[in-house]
């Protein structure tokens, strides 16, 4: 996965919030609040993973464009040169 400069800035911004959240989750785990600590760690991981792997703007734009364009199926019965087929 290649990251451009704006992707790196966005990742750094996300990590600014995700790292303290994960750190607090670890402290909660060590304090005995297992469910709350594990939930915080899952949220911190999701903050980093979801934008990087699922919200890729180029993939979303590509799927949007291919969804809007009419599909070409290979079942067209008429020839492309305009002549008629006789069997």
Secondary structure by P-SEA (a helix, b strand, c coil): ccccaaaaaaaaaaaaaaaaaaaaaaaaaaacaaaaaaaaaaaaaaacccccccccaaaaaaaaaaaacbbbbcccccccccccccc
